[in-house]
Amino acid sequence: QVELGESGGGLVQPGGSLTLSCAALGSGLSLYVLGWYRQAPGKEREMVAVISSGGSTNYADSVKGRFTITRDNAKSTVYLQMNSLKPEDTAVYYCNAHSVINRADSWGKGTLVTVSS
């Protein structure tokens, strides 16, 4: 089981940037794929970006070229750098840890990102 805590959400104007951080507490984090998901009002939760312990990444088409996910294994932290933000990026962003051993998922409580002028 991994405990996750997100930070860095807030209000930003369209075209602006924001960086989200997620601290992971637990053992064996190298056995987890870490990622960011988001859920906008009235919509289902969707994958934004994921990163393996080896650094392989995958992004949703809607954020490719604008968002960058990175992972600091020494600090057990995953980041999401978000640039060129759009109003449609407004959502609650959740940190996720997916075990490659038993496929269990752990979730953070989420952090709200609002893109508005």
Residue pairs with C-beta under 8 A, 6 or more apart in sequence:
1 26
1 104
1 106
2 24
2 25
2 26
2 29
2 32
2 97
2 106
3 24
3 25
3 26
3 106
4 22
4 23
4 24
4 25
4 95
4 96
4 97
4 106
4 107
4 108
5 22
5 23
5 25
5 95
5 108
5 109
6 20
6 21
6 22
6 93
6 94
6 95
6 108
6 109
6 110
6 111
7 20
7 21
7 22
7 23
7 111
8 18
8 19
8 20
8 21
8 111
9 18
9 20
9 93
9 111
9 112
9 113
10 18
10 112
10 113
10 114
11 114
11 116
12 18
12 85
12 113
12 114
12 115
13 85
13 115
13 116
13 117
14 85
14 86
14 87
14 115
14 116
14 117
15 84
15 85
16 85
16 115
17 81
17 82
17 83
17 84
17 85
18 82
18 85
18 113
19 79
19 80
19 81
19 82
20 36
20 79
20 80
20 82
20 93
20 95
20 111
20 113
21 77
21 78
21 79
22 34
22 36
22 77
22 78
22 79
22 80
22 95
22 108
23 75
23 76
23 77
24 32
24 34
24 76
24 77
24 78
24 95
24 97
25 76
26 76
26 97
26 106
29 53
29 73
29 76
29 97
30 53
30 73
31 53
31 99
31 100
31 101
32 53
32 97
32 98
32 99
32 100
33 50
33 51
33 52
33 53
33 97
33 98
33 100
34 50
34 51
34 71
34 78
34 95
34 96
34 97
34 98
35 47
35 48
35 49
35 50
35 51
35 69
35 78
35 95
35 96
35 97
35 98
36 47
36 48
36 49
36 50
36 69
36 78
36 80
36 93
36 94
36 95
36 96
37 45
37 46
37 47
37 48
37 93
37 94
37 96
38 45
38 46
38 48
38 89
38 91
38 92
38 93
38 94
38 113
39 45
39 46
39 91
39 92
39 94
39 110
40 88
40 90
40 91
40 92
41 91
43 91
45 94
46 60
47 58
47 60
48 59
48 60
48 63
48 67
48 69
48 80
48 93
49 57
49 58
49 59
49 60
49 63
49 67
49 68
49 69
49 80
50 57
50 58
50 69
50 96
50 98
51 57
51 58
51 69
51 70
51 71
51 78
53 71
53 73
55 71
57 69
59 67
59 69
62 88
63 82
63 89
66 82
66 83
66 84
66 85
67 80
67 81
67 82
67 83
68 80
68 81
68 83
69 78
69 79
69 80
69 81
70 78
70 79
70 81
71 77
71 78
71 79
72 78
72 79
78 95
80 93
82 89
82 113
85 113
85 115
86 115
87 115
87 116
88 115
89 113
89 115
90 113
90 114
90 115
90 116
91 112
91 113
92 110
92 111
92 112
92 113
93 110
93 111
93 112
93 113
94 107
94 108
94 109
94 110
95 107
95 108
96 105
96 106
96 107
96 108
97 105
97 106
98 104
98 105
99 105
